[in-house]
Amino acid sequence: MAAVVDDSLYPIAVLIDELRNEDVQLRLNSIKKLSTIALALGVERTRNELLPFLTDTIYDEDEVLLALAEQLGSFSALVGGPPHVHCLLPPLENLATMEETVVREKAVESLCAVSQEHSQADLETHFVPLIKRLANGDWFTSRTSACGLFSVCYPRLSNPIKSELCQNFKILCTDDTPMVRRAAASKLGEFAKVVELEDVRSEIVPVFANLAADEQDSVRLLAVEACISIAQLLKHDEVEKMLMPSLRQAAEDKSWRVRYMMAEKFAELQRAVGPDISRKDLLPAIHNLLKDGEAEVRTAAAQRIKEFCENLPEEGRQQIIIKQILPCVKELVSDGSEHVKSAMASVIMGLSPILGKDNTVEHLLPLYLMQLKDEGVEFFNEKLNSLCMAWLMDHVYAIREAATISLRKLTQKFGKSWAQSMIIPKVLDMSNDPNYLHRMTTLFSINVLHDVCGKDITTKLLLPTVQRMAGDAVANVRFNVAKTLQEIGPALDQSTLQNDVKVVLEKLCRDQDIDVKYFAQQALIVLCLN
């Protein structure tokens, strides 16, 4: 019988022995084997022996504690399932008070997971008291952990307990320690989504206003993020009255970090507050952010311009962009910060589908070329080359077309040799792309590039690709080959026209597709080759 007892104690004995070992890796490995040990012990001994041991005796390196916090989050079945899942709370509560942030966060994550398996009665008997203990803990570490636990259990609680928890959360939002207020501010939006709408108006909004005016900028910037969730819950007039004063202040905050958060979250804020407030309040705000004294803020604001413009109501959108957004963009095109200028290049072509071809050529292309005026070829090669080539393959025709026009202007500016080494190889590579629209972009690019590239490059580099594309499987590509040959023909000498171009066009005249035949015959007539 003694041997049987020894055998039954063996898993715990080994665990104790390994957790006392000086080798951290050995201790870490033993924690990672906890589920195996629990299986060997069975659910009752896991509850009665293993969990108390883990609760009372584990004070270790952070990586060991982190592994333990993670393991316990998936331990429910090993303690007997939902009726006994509350047994996991004591060790996780201990871990939620630890000094190391990643350990606390993992413990909170695991607590959130096991909370879902509690019945309402068990939540109120076991989980809510845990939240209150953490929320009232002497150390800020426990109070920060408490902030992440309110929203997961709140919807399933009785009204009196909900009311208590709401007051507990409000107290954490006014905690003396900035780290606790930060944690509360980061969870405010999440909490707002689960409380009753009337409580959002009466309890959550005043808390938000206080956090948005906090003395610590690290708290104020988190309030901006919370505002997005709160705004989605309120009516338009309530957003205007309850939230916009704080948001207007955030856009002009003395701390660049708060202004940066405003810029970073601008498109999300725009969707949350709706079109009317966007036009009235956010349009002036983005003007200010685009002119901010800090390059980081200007960059973040610039990166949101395209999405902001896309979200504007279609009626009057083009005029708002041309009259109110593009003047700011024009200033930033020659910004002193490389990051701002790179962001601007993406914005300029990103606005093209919204503005259409004519406005792109009239308003956007000059801005793009202006960006290259000072830095020239080196700036393009380093920052914009890959972006411009990506535009050539964009799914929106207006962007592809604007990109080909850009390449022509760039070739005029930087010269044939530059185009031959930096642009033409990439344009010709697209002739092999599986997407026929990209293959057609090769032809469109050749149409606009050939005269600025000159006769030699056209004959030696561009023409052979066009000839090869005459055998393309897609009729649209083949009839565009005929149109391209008609376009570039005047730049070629007579022998090339007779020996190369005429042969291809005559072959296309025999094509099965009626459009291909038509455009091939037209090209022969125009080039006087018929």
Salt bridges, closest charged atoms under 4 A:
GLU18 OE2 - LYS33 NZ 3.75
GLU49 OE2 - ARG45 NE 2.79
ASP60 OD2 - ARG27 NE 2.78
GLU93 OE1 - ARG133 NH2 2.81
GLU109 OE2 - LYS106 NZ 3.36
GLU164 OE1 - LYS132 NZ 2.32
ASP175 OD2 - ARG143 NE 2.73
GLU190 OE1 - LYS187 NZ 3.92
GLU196 OE2 - LYS162 NZ 2.85
GLU198 OE1 - ARG201 NH1 3.35
GLU203 OE1 - LYS170 NZ 2.59
ASP214 OD2 - ARG181 NE 2.61
ASP217 OD1 - ARG257 NH1 3.24
GLU225 OE2 - LYS265 NZ 3.46
GLU238 OE2 - ARG201 NE 2.53
GLU240 OE2 - ARG248 NH2 2.55
GLU240 OE2 - LYS280 NZ 3.63
ASP253 OD1 - ARG220 NH2 2.84
GLU264 OE2 - ARG304 NH2 3.12
GLU268 OE2 - LYS265 NZ 3.79
ASP281 OD1 - ARG248 NE 2.62
ASP281 OD2 - LYS280 NZ 3.45
ASP292 OD2 - ARG259 NE 2.46
GLU307 OE2 - ARG271 NH1 2.66
GLU310 OE2 - LYS306 NZ 2.98
ASP335 OD2 - ARG298 NE 2.84
GLU338 OE2 - LYS341 NZ 3.73
GLU362 OE2 - HIS363 NE2 3.71
GLU375 OE2 - LYS341 NZ 2.39
ASP394 OD1 - HIS395 ND1 3.65
GLU401 OE2 - LYS357 NZ 3.34
ASP433 OD1 - HIS438 ND1 3.07
ASP451 OD1 - ARG408 NH1 2.58
ASP456 OD1 - LYS460 NZ 3.25
ASP472 OD2 - ARG439 NE 2.64
GLU487 OE2 - HIS450 NE2 3.65
ASP493 OD2 - LYS455 NZ 3.94
ASP511 OD2 - ARG478 NE 2.74
